Amino acid sequence: MKTLIEIFGKEKNIKIEEVEEKLIKNKYKESQIFDAKAIKTIEEDFKESHLIKPVISFLNSKEGRGLLCLGVSTGGKRNNICEKIVPIKAEVIVNGERLRALISDNVGTIPVVHDNFSMNIEVVSDQTMGNIFLVEVEIKDRNCVYYSKISDYVYVRNNDESKKLTLPEEIVFINEKIVPRIILYADQMKEQEEGVRFNLAYRNEGLKPGKQVSTIIVIHSSNKELKPTIKGMGVSSLSGLNIGEYESFQINLPSTSLIYPKLPTFFAHLFIPTKNDFKCYIQAEIYESSGKTIQEILISYENKKEKIEELKRDFISYLSMN
């Protein structure tokens, strides 16, 4: 988990003097990944606004993570700067395990996914006054929508605020999650007489079957003389788009074909006509009935060993496209 390390340089054995130095003396500000709250009671309204709301907003954010510091006050709406340590008494939150239960029991997901986020709680003790709780959370499944079981609201982090979504915003947000997410991947390299061959397949990382899939693939080789080819079901060359060392292809699966979640769907072979070292960059735009995925993949072959790296992946829902 990154956030504690980014702020304190470590994730364990944090002392109250370090909290004072890093947050108060340095006038640390609330941000996309940091929120601070002073808690005097644990009644329902405080539980919602001071615990569940910021945690859910972190989990629904693009980063999918954040640190909630309980026991430090800020200037509120006047400013978002950490101003004072306000230790939490045992009668409010007795210990870290009780706090973990309060949060875990009140965070829900659509769809229901068990063990859907990780949580690390670092307790910073003031022997006479109480405790500061550093609650670090991080998602495990980006396809979930997180919501409060207390209010049924969805929150998303917006800079230093935990924003409650309006109904239209919720519809778009959920649609972007509960959809097929079709990605391209290559594996199982085999040497052939005149070069090397890779399997090309789709994998659905989303939560619904994908249908009506069409893909544009552009391959850029480090060797201008290489002419990579793709052969398989529904593959056609787009030679009119080629410039220099670029090779372009379109893949159209039959309209009745479905790509099921987590089930690989092989559709073609990528052939590189050399056994010498090379690098090939693959740019793919994968269109499906709910949205499109943009990917960049690097395939390298050095000293008879292949390496396949995903450099970029972005999913765009059609509902959110301008």
C-alpha positions in Angstrom: 0.0 0.0 0.0 1.4 3.3 -1.1 -0.3 6.2 0.6 1.3 6.0 4.1 4.7 5.6 2.6 4.2 8.6 0.3 3.2 10.8 3.3 5.3 9.4 6.2 8.0 7.5 4.4 6.9 4.3 6.1 3.7 2.3 6.9 4.5 1.0 10.4 5.6 2.3 13.8 4.6 5.9 13.2 5.0 8.1 16.2 2.9 11.1 17.3 5.9 13.4 16.8 6.0 12.3 13.2 2.3 13.1 12.8 2.9 16.5 14.3 5.9 17.2 12.0 4.5 15.9 8.7 0.9 17.1 9.1 0.7 20.0 11.5 4.1 21.8 11.2 4.3 21.3 7.4 0.7 22.4 7.0 -0.2 19.3 5.1 -3.3 19.7 2.9 -6.2 17.4 2.2 -6.0 16.1 -1.3 -7.2 13.4 -3.8 -5.6 10.7 -1.6 -5.7 12.3 1.9 -8.5 13.3 4.3 -8.3 14.3 8.0 -11.2 14.2 10.6 -11.6 15.1 14.2 -14.1 12.7 15.9 -15.9 13.5 19.1 -18.7 10.9 18.8 -19.5 7.8 16.7 -23.2 8.3 16.2 -24.7 7.5 12.8 -24.2 10.9 11.3 -20.5 11.0 12.3 -20.0 7.4 11.2 -21.4 8.3 7.8 -19.6 11.6 7.3 -16.3 11.0 9.1 -15.7 7.3 8.3 -17.7 5.8 5.5 -18.0 8.8 3.2 -14.2 9.5 2.8 -13.3 5.7 2.6 -15.9 5.1 -0.2 -14.8 8.2 -2.1 -11.2 7.0 -2.1 -12.3 3.5 -3.3 -14.4 5.0 -6.1 -11.6 7.4 -7.2 -9.4 6.9 -10.2 -6.5 6.1 -7.9 -8.6 3.6 -6.0 -6.8 4.4 -2.7 -6.3 6.9 0.0 -5.5 7.7 3.7 -8.0 8.8 6.2 -6.4 10.4 9.3 -8.8 10.3 12.3 -7.7 12.5 15.2 -6.5 15.6 13.2 -8.6 18.7 12.6 -8.5 21.0 9.6 -9.8 24.4 8.9 -12.9 22.9 7.3 -14.5 24.9 4.5 -12.2 27.8 5.3 -9.2 25.8 4.2 -8.1 22.1 4.0 -4.9 22.4 6.0 -4.2 20.2 9.0 -4.2 22.4 12.1 -4.3 20.5 15.3 -4.0 17.0 16.7 -7.3 16.0 18.5 -6.7 12.4 19.9 -9.7 10.1 19.9 -10.8 8.8 23.3 -11.3 5.1 23.9 -15.0 5.6 24.6 -15.4 6.8 21.1 -13.2 4.3 19.2 -11.7 1.7 21.5 -9.1 0.3 19.2 -8.1 -0.5 15.6 -10.1 -3.7 15.3 -13.3 -2.0 16.4 -12.6 0.7 13.8 -12.0 -1.9 11.1 -15.3 -3.6 11.9 -17.2 -0.2 11.7 -15.8 0.5 8.3 -16.0 -3.0 6.8 -19.6 -3.5 8.0 -20.8 -0.3 6.3 -19.1 -0.5 2.9 -21.1 -2.2 0.2 -20.4 -3.0 -3.5 -22.4 -3.4 -6.7 -22.2 -6.2 -7.7 -21.6 -7.9 -4.3 -18.0 -8.9 -4.1 -16.4 -10.3 -1.0 -13.0 -9.2 0.1 -13.3 -6.2 -2.3 -10.7 -3.8 -0.7 -7.7 -3.9 1.6 -7.4 -1.9 4.7 -4.4 -1.1 6.9 -5.0 0.7 10.2 -2.0 2.2 12.0 -2.7 3.3 15.6 -0.6 6.2 16.8 -1.0 6.4 20.6 -0.9 9.4 22.9 -0.5 7.9 26.3 -2.6 10.5 28.1 -5.1 11.8 25.6 -6.1 9.0 23.2 -5.2 7.7 19.7 -4.8 8.8 16.2 -6.0 6.3 13.6 -4.4 6.2 10.1 -6.7 4.3 7.9 -5.3 3.3 4.5 -7.6 1.7 2.0 -7.1 0.4 -1.6 -9.4 -1.4 -4.0 -9.0 -5.0 -5.2 -11.6 -4.9 -7.9 -11.9 -1.8 -10.2 -15.2 -3.2 -11.6 -17.0 -2.5 -8.3 -19.1 0.5 -7.4 -18.7 1.2 -3.7 -21.5 2.7 -1.6 -22.5 3.4 2.0 -24.7 0.8 3.6 -25.9 3.6 6.0 -27.2 6.0 3.5 -27.1 4.0 0.2 -25.1 7.0 -1.3 -22.2 6.7 -3.7 -19.3 9.1 -3.1 -16.3 9.8 -5.4 -13.2 11.7 -4.4 -12.9 15.1 -6.1 -9.6 16.8 -5.1 -10.1 17.5 -1.3 -13.8 16.7 -1.2 -15.9 13.5 -1.0 -18.6 14.2 -3.5 -22.0 12.6 -3.4 -23.1 11.6 -6.9 -26.4 12.8 -8.3 -28.8 10.2 -9.8 -27.6 10.9 -13.4 -24.0 10.7 -12.3 -24.6 7.4 -10.5 -26.2 5.9 -13.6 -23.2 6.9 -15.7 -20.7 5.7 -13.0 -22.4 2.3 -12.6 -22.7 1.9 -16.3 -18.9 2.4 -16.7 -18.3 -0.4 -14.2 -20.9 -3.0 -14.9 -20.0 -3.5 -18.6 -17.8 -5.8 -20.7 -14.2 -4.7 -20.7 -12.5 -6.5 -23.6 -8.7 -6.5 -23.7 -6.2 -8.0 -26.1 -3.3 -10.2 -25.0 -0.6 -12.2 -26.7 1.0 -15.4 -25.4 2.5 -18.8 -26.2 5.3 -17.9 -28.6 6.4 -20.6 -30.9 9.4 -20.6 -33.3 8.7 -21.5 -36.9 10.9 -21.9 -39.9 10.9 -18.3 -40.9 10.2 -16.5 -37.6 8.1 -16.6 -34.4 4.4 -16.8 -33.8 2.2 -15.6 -30.9 -1.4 -16.5 -30.1 -3.7 -13.4 -30.0 -6.8 -13.6 -27.8 -9.4 -11.5 -26.1 -10.1 -11.6 -22.4 -13.1 -10.0 -20.8 -12.1 -8.3 -17.5 -15.7 -6.9 -17.1 -18.9 -8.3 -15.5 -21.0 -8.9 -18.6 -20.5 -10.9 -21.8 -19.0 -8.8 -24.6 -20.7 -8.8 -28.0 -20.3 -7.2 -31.5 -16.5 -6.8 -31.0 -14.5 -5.0 -33.7 -10.8 -4.2 -33.3 -8.2 -2.0 -35.1 -4.6 -3.1 -34.5 -1.6 -1.1 -35.6 1.8 -2.7 -35.3 5.0 -0.7 -35.2 8.3 -2.7 -35.5 11.8 -1.6 -34.4 13.0 -3.0 -37.7 11.6 -1.2 -40.7 12.2 -4.3 -42.9 9.9 -6.5 -40.8 6.4 -7.0 -42.0 4.4 -8.6 -39.1 1.1 -10.2 -40.1 -2.0 -11.3 -38.3 -4.0 -14.3 -39.6 -7.2 -15.7 -38.2 -10.9 -15.5 -37.9 -12.3 -12.2 -39.2 -8.9 -10.6 -39.8 -8.4 -8.2 -42.8 -5.5 -6.0 -43.7 -5.9 -2.2 -43.6 -2.9 -1.6 -45.9 -4.3 1.9 -46.8 -3.5 3.1 -43.3 0.1 1.9 -43.3 2.9 4.4 -43.2 6.5 3.3 -43.3 7.1 0.4 -40.8 3.4 0.4 -39.6 1.1 -2.6 -40.3 -2.6 -2.2 -39.7 -5.4 -4.8 -39.4 -9.1 -5.0 -38.5 -10.7 -7.9 -36.7 -14.4 -8.4 -36.8 -15.9 -11.3 -34.8 -19.2 -12.7 -36.0 -22.1 -10.7 -34.5 -23.3 -13.8 -32.7 -20.0 -14.3 -30.9 -19.9 -13.6 -27.1 -16.8 -13.0 -25.1 -17.5 -14.3 -21.6 -15.9 -12.8 -18.4 -12.6 -14.4 -17.5 -12.8 -16.9 -20.4 -10.0 -16.4 -23.0 -11.2 -16.2 -26.6 -8.5 -17.0 -29.2 -9.0 -15.4 -32.6 -5.7 -15.2 -34.5 -1.9 -15.6 -34.8 0.6 -12.8 -34.9 3.6 -13.8 -37.0 6.9 -11.9 -36.9 9.1 -13.0 -39.8 12.5 -13.1 -38.0 14.3 -15.1 -35.3 16.6 -12.2 -34.5 16.1 -9.7 -31.7 13.2 -7.3 -32.3 10.6 -5.1 -30.6 7.1 -4.7 -31.8 4.6 -2.1 -30.4 1.0 -3.0 -30.7 -1.7 -0.3 -30.6 -5.2 -1.6 -30.3 -8.7 0.0 -30.2 -11.3 -2.6 -29.2 -14.9 -1.6 -29.8 -17.7 -3.4 -28.1 -21.5 -2.6 -27.8 -21.0 -0.7 -24.5 -17.6 1.0 -24.9 -14.1 0.8 -26.2 -10.7 -0.1 -24.8 -7.4 1.5 -25.9 -4.3 -0.6 -25.4 -0.6 -0.4 -26.0 1.5 -3.6 -25.8 5.2 -4.2 -26.3 6.5 -7.5 -27.5 10.3 -7.9 -27.3 12.5 -10.8 -28.3 16.1 -10.8 -27.1 18.6 -13.7 -26.7 15.9 -16.2 -27.7 13.6 -15.0 -24.9 10.3 -13.2 -25.4 8.8 -10.5 -23.1 5.2 -9.2 -23.3 4.4 -5.9 -21.5 1.2 -3.9 -21.4 2.1 -0.3 -21.5 -1.3 1.3 -21.5 -5.0 0.4 -21.0 -7.9 2.7 -20.9 -11.6 1.9 -21.0 -14.1 4.5 -22.2 -17.9 4.0 -21.8 -20.0 5.3 -24.7 -22.2 7.1 -22.1 -19.2 9.2 -21.0 -17.8 10.0 -24.4 -18.2 13.6 -25.6 
